[in-house]
Amino acid sequence: MVQHLKRSATTAMSSHPLPALAQIPPQIAAVADYEAFARERMSAAAWAYISGAAADELTLAENSAAFRRLRLRQRVLADLDGANTRLELFGDAFEYPIFLAPVAYQKLAHPEGELAAALGASAMRAGMVVSTQASVALEDIAAMASAPLWFQLYLQPDRGFTQELVNRAESAGYRALVLTVDAPVNGVRNREQRAGFVLPAGVDAVNLRGMRPLPAYTAQAGASALFGGPLLAGAPTWADVRWLIQLARLPVLLKGITTAEDAQRAVDCGAAGIIVSNHGGRTLDTVPATIEALPAVAQAVDGRVPVLLDGGIRRGTDIFKALALGAAATLVGRPYVYGLAAAGAPGVAHVLHMLRTELEVAMALTGRRTLKDIDASAIC
Ligand SMILES: Cc1cc2nc3c(=O)[nH]c(=O)nc-3n(C[C@H](O)[C@H](O)[C@H](O)COP(=O)(O)O)c2cc1C
């Protein structure tokens, strides 16, 4: 089977990936089935980086466990004529509410990295959010994609460079900016540390090349490694959010909001959307699962801007539950990276295909014709 997956990966870049979907072996019937294949194709250190999370990884586990605790209320005999999963966000039409979340350094998973991910997403007409730390130039990814791309932004301490990055994304045709606000510093990612992860040669954040580096800083013996250093001095604040929203011509979403207070403030600042996210458990361990944080955020936002969610989504029923509790759409992270590692663009397309199909089955069996019909009464 491994050989089989390898072949479909290499054909993917030269032809349309969808025919290759037929070659995916039947053993891969759910997105979780990709994990074992992905793992055997990556170095132990890269695996620790991608699959791992912060500290004891309690939030990582909770993200999925909280979805599994929710139960659906099945409704029968509904008229499903004209059923669809369509939605519109920021002026673009999408066939279904599943986006690829921004994930850094995708060449760790596959030699074509973000190009293969964008090809897989476009084949399935899904939106993709490209990371600031992509391992491929943002313009090259845009040239590959035929479905809308959003650009995920980490505000760099060098604000002039940040502004240029925004200009580049706008010129390349990206349709929205996603400002990630929950990671001014890296989480304490022990699994990654224990594995001794460092970026291998040939994989780097190419879109950040040329940026003025932070001044070298070594904390004096006994001093804080973080406080007082240059990293936090350059960390973004709400004033920077307002600065970005003013300078950007694109809608700006804030990613990494998990409380009603911050959601309210984001909307007050002019954010065009909110992504409820805890970075897949990679920043602050022991924060709640995103699906548990969602209702309070949705209530605070009260429909003024779209609320999206990521973290722990492994099934179409998880997507359904997120929509029922107030999300307009969802994003997936690790699942598509595992598909990418195992089978390149067709693997990414297949992950999207399975999740979409599972969402449609959930809608049919709960009697919901459109996304707007999915509400909290679908959950017990
Ligand atoms: C390996 C890896 C790298 C990531 N890199 C970024 C990034 O560059 N920017 C960002 O905003 N989020 C990043 N994330 C977080 C994802 O966008 C997303 O919030 C998370 O993966 C969702 O959880 P899931 O993996 O359970 O689907 C990364 C996640 C992973 C697993």
The ligand as a Gaussian input file, in Angstrom:
#p B3LYP/6-31G(d) Opt

LIG

0 1
 C        2.530000      21.593000      12.461000
 C        1.597000      22.743000      12.686000
 C        1.987000      24.012000      12.307000
 C        1.107000      25.086000      12.468000
 N        1.484000      26.306000      12.009000
 C        0.635000      27.352000      12.156000
 C        0.966000      28.625000      11.625000
 O        2.004000      28.808000      10.998000
 N        0.079000      29.631000      11.815000
 C       -1.107000      29.463000      12.487000
 O       -1.863000      30.402000      12.640000
 N       -1.441000      28.254000      12.975000
 C       -0.617000      27.205000      12.821000
 N       -0.993000      25.977000      13.286000
 C       -2.312000      25.804000      13.924000
 C       -3.374000      25.436000      12.878000
 O       -3.651000      26.522000      12.035000
 C       -4.694000      25.017000      13.517000
 O       -5.100000      26.014000      14.444000
 C       -4.638000      23.665000      14.230000
 O       -3.790000      22.762000      13.556000
 C       -6.043000      23.082000      14.314000
 O       -6.040000      21.900000      15.026000
 P       -6.030000      20.448000      14.344000
 O       -4.612000      20.196000      13.919000
 O       -6.468000      19.564000      15.456000
 O       -7.000000      20.465000      13.184000
 C       -0.142000      24.882000      13.090000
 C       -0.528000      23.598000      13.456000
 C        0.318000      22.532000      13.253000
 C       -0.140000      21.151000      13.627000

